[in-house]
Amino acid sequence: MNYRLYLFDFDYTLVNSESAIVKCFHITLQKLGYEDVPDKRIKNTIGLPMTEAVKRIIGTDDENEAEHFVDHYRPEADRYMTPGTTFFPGAVAALRAIKETGAKIGIISNKTHRRIQEKFDVDHVPELIDLIIGSDDVTNHKPEPTGLLRAIEHFGVKKSDVLYTGDSYIDAETAQNAGVDFLAVTTGTTSAADFAKYPHIAILKSIAELKDHLHA
């Protein structure tokens, strides 16, 4: 595996923020008087654009209602999200190994830019990331390929020199829509069987395994 640009999703790919996301949703549901929902329903929305996740969780198609929920969710995320987010075992080591090859690294996520940057800063590894494109940096969110295409343009590389890694069928569709190679990890809620339906170069059990594939 020899790419010049490695792009990654964030939640469930490099980090586990599941408990923090679930906590913030439960608090906000209670705060706004909604009926509570099972944890699994919340987990299944991780990786979606925020308003889309909210619509599925509270059962609405109303954009204004979803935005209202997000406004009340945000203070809870400010309090709990980064402290409740941890890098998956081997994630930082994998990123370091990529940097040692001379390749560039970017994050393309439906999470906000600030929240992603904050995690790398708090863990004292901001030098591992060359570019972050979060949900607030683009108008069209994944599976639209806007973020990926912007990163490719930013670094001036060919699509054949790019690998996108993610944990969700949304990521698989994003890579397909962008015309770049895709590597799947099954640390999210999408199974290996589901990933097998999409073009991919590998399906790994965790991001830690990527390190062993760099020189394969």
Residue pairs with C-beta under 8 A, 6 or more apart in sequence:
1 163
1 201
1 213
1 214
1 215
1 216
2 101
3 103
3 161
3 162
3 163
3 181
4 103
4 104
4 155
4 157
4 161
4 162
5 103
5 104
5 105
5 106
5 151
5 152
5 155
5 157
5 161
5 162
5 163
6 98
6 103
6 104
6 105
6 106
6 162
6 163
6 165
7 105
7 106
7 107
7 108
7 148
7 151
7 162
7 163
7 164
7 165
7 180
8 14
8 105
8 106
8 107
8 108
8 164
8 165
8 166
9 47
9 107
9 108
9 109
9 164
9 165
9 166
9 167
9 168
9 171
10 107
10 109
10 111
10 116
11 17
11 21
11 46
11 47
11 109
11 111
11 167
11 188
12 18
12 46
12 47
12 167
12 168
12 187
12 188
12 189
13 165
13 166
13 167
13 171
13 185
13 187
13 188
13 207
14 87
14 88
14 91
14 95
14 107
14 207
15 85
15 86
15 87
15 88
15 91
15 119
16 85
16 86
16 87
16 88
16 187
17 46
17 81
17 84
17 85
17 86
18 43
18 46
19 84
20 77
20 80
20 81
20 82
20 83
20 84
20 85
21 42
21 43
21 46
21 81
22 39
22 42
22 43
23 76
23 80
23 84
24 73
24 76
24 77
24 80
24 81
25 37
25 42
25 57
25 73
26 36
26 42
27 76
28 69
28 72
28 73
28 76
29 35
29 36
29 37
29 57
29 58
30 36
31 72
32 68
32 69
32 72
34 58
37 57
41 56
41 57
42 57
43 189
44 56
44 189
45 52
45 53
45 56
45 57
46 53
46 188
46 189
47 110
47 142
47 166
47 167
47 168
47 170
47 171
47 188
48 56
48 110
48 170
49 110
49 135
49 141
49 142
50 70
50 73
50 110
50 135
51 63
51 66
51 67
51 70
54 60
54 66
54 69
54 70
54 73
55 61
55 62
55 66
58 65
58 66
58 69
60 66
77 115
81 115
82 115
82 118
82 119
82 122
85 119
87 119
87 123
88 187
88 206
88 207
88 208
89 206
89 208
90 206
90 207
90 208
90 209
90 211
91 207
91 208
92 123
92 125
92 128
93 208
93 211
94 207
94 208
94 210
94 211
95 105
95 125
95 128
95 129
96 128
97 210
97 211
97 214
98 105
98 210
98 214
99 105
99 127
99 128
101 214
104 130
104 131
104 155
105 128
105 129
105 130
105 131
106 129
106 130
106 131
106 132
106 133
106 151
106 154
106 155
107 116
107 129
107 131
107 132
107 133
107 134
108 133
108 142
108 147
108 148
108 151
108 164
108 174
109 116
109 132
109 133
109 134
109 135
109 147
110 134
110 135
110 141
110 142
110 170
111 134
111 135
112 134
112 135
112 136
113 132
113 133
113 134
113 135
113 136
113 137
114 134
114 136
115 134
116 132
116 134
117 126
117 132
120 126
120 128
120 129
130 155
131 151
131 154
131 155
133 147
133 150
133 151
135 141
137 147
137 150
138 144
138 146
138 147
138 150
139 146
140 146
141 147
142 170
142 171
142 173
142 174
143 170
143 171
143 173
143 174
143 177
144 174
144 177
145 174
145 177
145 178
145 179
147 174
148 162
148 164
148 174
148 175
148 178
148 180
149 178
151 162
152 159
152 162
152 178
152 180
159 178
159 179
159 180
160 181
162 178
162 180
162 181
163 180
163 181
163 182
163 183
163 201
164 171
164 174
164 175
164 178
164 180
164 181
164 182
164 183
165 171
165 182
165 183
165 184
165 185
165 207
165 210
166 172
166 174
166 175
166 182
166 184
166 185
167 184
167 185
167 186
167 187
167 188
167 189
167 190
168 188
168 189
168 190
169 190
169 194
169 195
169 198
171 182
171 184
172 182
172 184
172 190
172 195
172 198
172 199
172 200
173 198
175 181
175 182
175 198
175 199
176 182
176 198
176 199
181 199
181 200
181 201
182 198
182 199
182 200
182 201
183 200
183 201
183 202
183 203
183 204
183 210
184 190
184 192
184 195
184 198
184 200
184 202
184 203
184 204
185 203
185 204
185 205
185 206
185 207
185 209
185 210
186 192
186 195
186 203
186 204
186 205
186 206
187 205
187 206
187 207
192 203
195 203
196 203
202 213
204 210
204 213
